[in-house]
Each structure stands twice: as structure tokens, then as C-alpha cells.
């Protein structure tokens, strides 16, 4: 299982709000289409982000799990509601869950492979969460 580091408040908006698109400058690698991934809240916030509502105030930890279901380019960002950016690839996410207890982890750029211990700690919480 791979993880994807996302800066706050975006990681919190994915796991605790309605954000179901991750904006990236690069196309989703085909190997990750349909994959279940860990959502990692980066150690540094996106200081330019303005997100209303409750957010997860956690940094440097796995905070959720999601499935990446697709990727498309958007010139205007309008296709994905208020969360889509213009001139970006939109990675669509489904089956998003927030972990009750964040799992501390050091992130990395792109998709990265967390230790077996980190993956197991997150997956144990996934099975404990009521769908």
C-alpha cells in the first residue's frame, strides 16, 4: 500500500469534509488507478490555502484512507466543484475514511511506501470504522 502526502488544510478537507479531488501538476500513474491509498498530512501547511469549516490540525501523520478512482485534466477547475483548481490534474477519490487516531509518519514526495508497521496501524483502524 502506498501513501500520498498532502499539505494541511487539504488533507483535513479530504478526510473530514467533502473534498474528493486532489489537485496535482502531474498525471496519476496508471499503476495507482483504483488503488487504496493512505492520506498523509504533511509536516508543513499550505499557507495560501483558505478552507472554511472544521479541519484536521494534525501534521506529519497518516490521517485517512481513500481509493483513487480516476484522473483528468481541467483547464478551468469547474468540473470538480469548489475543490478543483484550474490548469491541474484532478485525481478523484472515493471511499474516504478518517482515522480516529492519526498514525505518525514521515512523508515524502509522490507516492511513497510506508513501513509495514504504519500500514498495519492504519488498516486496523479502517476495519474498526463503521461504514
C-alpha positions in Angstrom: 0.0 0.0 0.0 1.2 3.5 -0.9 0.8 6.8 0.8 0.4 10.3 -0.6 1.5 13.4 1.4 -1.0 16.3 1.2 -0.5 19.6 3.0 -3.0 20.8 5.5 -5.7 22.0 5.4 -6.2 20.0 2.2 -5.7 16.6 3.9 -8.2 17.5 6.6 -10.7 18.7 3.9 -10.4 15.3 2.2 -10.9 13.2 5.4 -13.3 15.4 7.3 -15.2 17.4 4.6 -16.4 16.9 1.0 -13.1 17.3 -0.9 -13.0 14.4 -3.2 -10.4 15.6 -5.7 -6.7 16.1 -5.2 -5.1 18.7 -7.5 -1.7 17.9 -8.9 0.6 19.1 -11.6 1.3 15.6 -12.8 -0.9 12.9 -14.2 -1.9 9.9 -11.9 0.4 7.0 -12.7 -1.7 4.2 -14.2 -0.4 1.7 -11.6 -2.3 3.7 -8.9 -5.6 3.9 -10.7 -8.1 2.1 -8.5 -5.6 1.8 -5.6 -6.5 2.2 -2.0 -4.0 4.7 -0.5 -3.1 6.3 2.8 -3.6 10.0 3.2 -0.7 11.6 4.9 -0.9 15.1 6.3 2.4 16.8 5.6 4.6 18.4 8.2 4.1 21.9 6.7 0.8 23.7 6.0 -0.1 25.3 2.7 0.0 28.9 4.0 -2.0 30.1 0.9 -4.9 27.7 1.5 -8.2 29.1 2.6 -10.6 26.4 3.7 -13.8 27.0 5.8 -15.1 24.6 8.3 -13.5 22.0 10.5 -10.1 20.8 9.5 -7.7 18.3 11.0 -5.0 20.1 12.9 -2.5 17.2 12.6 0.8 17.3 10.8 3.3 14.5 9.9 0.8 11.6 10.3 -1.4 9.3 8.3 -4.9 10.7 8.8 -7.1 8.7 6.4 -7.5 6.2 3.7 -9.1 6.6 0.2 -9.4 5.0 -3.2 -8.1 6.8 -6.2 -10.7 6.3 -8.9 -9.6 8.5 -11.8 -7.6 11.4 -13.2 -8.5 14.1 -15.6 -7.1 17.4 -16.7 -9.0 20.6 -16.1 -8.4 24.0 -17.7 -10.9 25.8 -15.6 -11.3 23.7 -12.5 -15.1 23.9 -12.7 -15.7 20.2 -13.2 -14.9 19.3 -9.6 -16.9 22.0 -7.8 -15.2 24.3 -5.3 -12.3 21.9 -4.7 -11.0 21.8 -8.3 -8.1 24.0 -9.3 -7.7 25.3 -12.9 -4.8 24.1 -15.1 -4.3 21.0 -12.9 -4.8 17.2 -13.0 -7.8 16.2 -10.8 -7.4 12.9 -9.1 -10.8 11.7 -7.9 -11.2 10.0 -4.6 -13.9 7.7 -3.1 -14.4 5.5 -0.1 -12.7 8.1 2.1 -12.4 7.5 5.8 -10.8 9.5 8.6 -8.7 7.5 11.0 -9.8 8.0 14.6 -6.1 8.1 15.7 -3.6 9.6 13.3 -0.5 7.4 12.8 2.8 9.4 13.0 4.9 9.1 9.8 7.4 11.0 7.9 6.2 11.7 4.4 7.8 12.0 1.0 7.1 13.4 -2.4 4.9 11.5 -4.8 3.6 8.1 -3.8 5.7 6.6 -1.1 5.9 3.2 0.7 5.3 3.4 4.4 6.6 0.8 6.7 4.6 -2.3 7.4 4.0 -1.1 10.9 2.5 2.2 9.7 0.3 0.4 7.2 -1.0 -2.1 9.7 -1.7 0.6 12.3 -3.8 2.5 9.7 -5.6 -0.6 8.4 -6.5 -1.8 11.9 -8.4 1.5 12.2 -10.0 1.1 8.8 -11.7 -2.2 9.9 -12.8 -0.6 13.2 -14.6 2.3 11.4 -18.3 1.8 10.8 -19.2 2.5 7.1 
